[in-house]
Amino acid sequence: MSPDFTLLPETFKAVEWCSDCLRLLDQRHLPGQELYQNCDDASQVAAAIRDMVVRGAPAIGVAAAYGIALAARRIAQADDWESALADDFACLEVARPTAVNLTWALRMMREQLRRLPADADVPARLLQAAEEIHAGDREANLSMARLGLQVLRRHGRGKQKVLTHCNAGALATGGYGTALGVIRAAHAAGVLERVYADETRPWLQGARLTAWELVRGGVPVTLLADVTAAHLMKTEAISWVIVGADRIAANGDVANKIGTYSLAVLAMHHGVRFMVVAPTSTIDMSLEEGELIPLEERSGDELLQVGGQDLTTGAEVFNPVFDVTPADLIDVIVTEKGIVERPDARKLAELMSTRRLH
Ligand SMILES: CSC[C@H]1O[C@H](OP(=O)(O)O)[C@H](O)[C@@H]1O
């Protein structure tokens, strides 16, 4: 019997609606400080997404949905709501390019707006739609945690050691986590010996966020430099690499935090299984393959300003913050709608045509 790990306490909320504003845990200051930023309008939410106050594909989508709800509350009355909200949708849509959950959430909000009757209380109904997107993501996290635990049990015996990259936890989602949701469930079920977390340069999501989340959750975690991953797989019995995703193309190629592709190549070389955990809101069936996914490049300052030290030398800086892992390096994609082993275009199309939820 799987444990009822839905009861595991969450001691923080990355994204929270607070009566008349959106409260965001400012992830730029973790782990040292738990500071919050309140957003009153869509442009503030867009800036928070762009500046990574809030980050993580599902969390970005949830925040953007609340951004539209905030915009509608400020407008209050409109004869043509689509026109009245056009600039708000536009500023949110361009906040970050890779996580498809952003455009998915805004599409859901736009479809909801178009379905509303003429006499609807639009601000109230759009807030309700944003809250449903938020709740739906959390439910999806819990479904994926259960399904991912089944996969770990199917392929392994006893307590397992896993490696994760970046942060795909409660901080990156509507609550609980995708990759870290599976890891939390495995720990609660007694099948996890230890999580190894890559520091994930240059933004250090692993060192600053994943380590913080897992220690607070009582999950045994060891932090390592990204460059240590190869040695770890060579010397330790790592059974899985478990990561999140920002966009999955129709053929199963996965865009995720920079460094994920190299982990997949290392995992193949060392016989370590590779699991991607992502809600179907991360799957972009409009893109045939991963090379079509827009990969964000961020300021070179993220590499040059390290620990208060300025590493500027005049050298050019290349700072892509996502890469693409081809489907043939992925053993399983876990979604809330089901598990896809050895993903390919046919299997993903079949999954996306499924309405059932686990
Ligand atoms: C649960 S998806 C989290 C996903 O988002 C991260 O990127 P960023 O921190 O830049 O928003 C990373 O790719 C994670 O895997």
The ligand as a Tripos MOL2 file, in Angstrom:
@<TRIPOS>MOLECULE
LIG
   15    15     1     0     0
SMALL
NO_CHARGES

@<TRIPOS>ATOM
      1 C1          9.3590   21.2100  -12.5690 C.3       1 LIG1
      2 S1         10.0770   21.8560  -13.9570 S.3       1 LIG1
      3 C2         11.4470   22.7000  -13.3200 C.3       1 LIG1
      4 C3         12.4200   22.9970  -14.4110 C.3       1 LIG1
      5 O1         12.5700   24.4160  -14.5600 O.3       1 LIG1
      6 C4         13.9150   24.7260  -14.3150 C.3       1 LIG1
      7 O2         14.3700   25.8150  -15.0420 O.3       1 LIG1
      8 P1         14.4310   27.2770  -14.3390 P.3       1 LIG1
      9 O3         14.9470   27.0820  -12.9410 O.co2     1 LIG1
     10 O4         15.3810   28.0540  -15.2330 O.co2     1 LIG1
     11 O5         13.0270   27.8050  -14.3980 O.co2     1 LIG1
     12 C5         14.6460   23.4770  -14.6990 C.3       1 LIG1
     13 O6         14.7300   23.3320  -16.0800 O.3       1 LIG1
     14 C6         13.7600   22.4460  -14.0770 C.3       1 LIG1
     15 O7         13.9480   21.1520  -14.5180 O.3       1 LIG1
@<TRIPOS>BOND
     1     1     2 1
     2     2     3 1
     3     3     4 1
     4     4     5 1
     5     4    14 1
     6     5     6 1
     7     6     7 1
     8     6    12 1
     9     7     8 1
    10     8     9 2
    11     8    10 1
    12     8    11 1
    13    12    13 1
    14    12    14 1
    15    14    15 1
@<TRIPOS>SUBSTRUCTURE
     1 LIG1         1 GROUP 0 **** ****
